[in-house]
Each structure stands twice: as C-alpha cells, then as structure tokens.
Amino acid sequence: MLKLKTTEREPTNHLDPDPDPNQDPEESTVEKTNGMTVIDLGNGSQVLYTPKFLSYQNSWDYFHYLDKNIPWTRPTVCVFGRSCIQPRDTCYVASEGFPDLVYSGYQPHAYSWDEFPPLKEILDLVHKALPGSKFNSLLLNRYKGGNDHVGWHADDEKLYGPTPEIASVSFGCERDFFLKKKPSKTTVHAKENGGDPPSKRTKKNNDSDQRSFVLKHGSLLVMRGYTQRDWVHSVPKRVKAAAVRINLTFRLIC
C-alpha cells in the first residue's frame, strides 16, 4: 500500500493577478492562503487550486500504480446524437447502494473502493484538505497523449445535487484546464429571437467570464457551489502534450 508523506505548501503567484481594488464586486476575486488559490467566481461559484497537494515522488508512485492497475476502458458514447469513441480512457469507483452513473448514453461499471486501496488513501487526503467534504464516488480519466481531451461540459447530473463539490487530483503530464461562464438567459433569448448580438465587452469583462489553469503533477482543483450550474469546463487537445495524464474526480452522490 502506498503511503504519502505530506509536504509544506508554498504560495503560488502565477495563476491569477492579485485582486483589483477597483474591481466590480460582482466580478470574481482571488485569494491565496497556505498554498491554495481561492477564486470566487461570483453568484455562489468558487474554485480552489493547490498546485502542490501531493509530494512529487509520491505523486509518481500513485501515477504508476494507477496506470498499471486500474481496469481502464475507452467506451463508445453518444454526443449530439452521434456515437463515437470517447477520447480518453475511463474507470468508475463508487460506494455500494448508490444510483448508477450514466453520461452521454454510457453507464460504466462501478468498482469498489476496496479493490484499489491507494484510491482510498488519496480520498482520505482529499477529505483532510477539505474539512466537511464527504465524497463517495470517483471518476478516473487517463489521457494518453495530446489528442485525448474532454470538451466543454458541466458535471450537473441530478445524482450530485444542485451544488455539487468536485475535487480533481491530477498526475503525470501537465494539461490546460479551462472554465467558461455559461451564456446568460438574456443572451440566449436574444439569439433565439433573432435579436442583435450583445455589445462587445471590454477585455476586463471577458476575462471575468473565463479562467484557465495548468493542472500540475500532484495538484488539487476543487469546483464548488453553483460552478456546475453557471460554468462549463474542458481539457482541450494539445499537440505538445505527448505524455500520459491521469485525473481523479471525486464526487458526492446525494
């Protein structure tokens, strides 16, 4: 069984600038505490990011275990009415007695936590880092190269409740992670009725509608509150991302 050694977390300054004192209070704000970047996206949405959640060597130990021992599969899914091979490998772990997970017409087999003890170790560490959290399911994804990706989506399945907290731990190759605000109902209504497009926003406003991160080896990113209701996220294709990335997303089934 793998054992993790905790490391001191250092503050990070490369993700986002310090909050602008003249910033509109409705726009997102950024705080940094004990190595964790806390981003208030507004309207009850929040993202937390810790680039050094796990130590470097232990992260590689977990990576090699997951790469070799998880029963990865690359399923056929239905996207916009068309069947296609999912552009990444996947596996699903969940506690017994919960509703089945179904996404894009695919229902993965639910493995037990007891089958993969290192996953329980990582789960315990996530719970310690996020007091009050209680995750009981896990979706694993393996990106084998730059062509493997996940498109824009929100993890807003009903079984996660109205304000799901999702904790994402990454191993291996660094990949870009994007967040984009969903269009407002006013904008959608105008488009549907053939109205004029909204006036061009300033760069500052555009920046407040999107966020980007480089998810590092051994990092933790958390989406909470109404992030899944109001935002979508993606991991896009990257030609230069030649190595394997493994990502664990812990969720709470209500």
Secondary structure, 3 states (H helix, E strand, C coil): CCCCCCCCCCCCCCCCCCCCCCCCCCCCEEEEECCEEEEEEECCEEEEEECCCCCHHHHHHHHHHHHHHCCCECCEEEECCEEEECCCEEEEEECCCCCCCCECCECCCEECHHHCHHHHHHHHHHHHHCCCCCCCEEEEEEECCCCCCEEEECCCCHHHCCCCCEEEEEEECCEEEEEEECCCHHHHHHHHCCCCCCCCCCHHHHHHCEEEEEECCCEEEEEEECHHHHEEEEECCCCCCCCCEEEEEEECCC
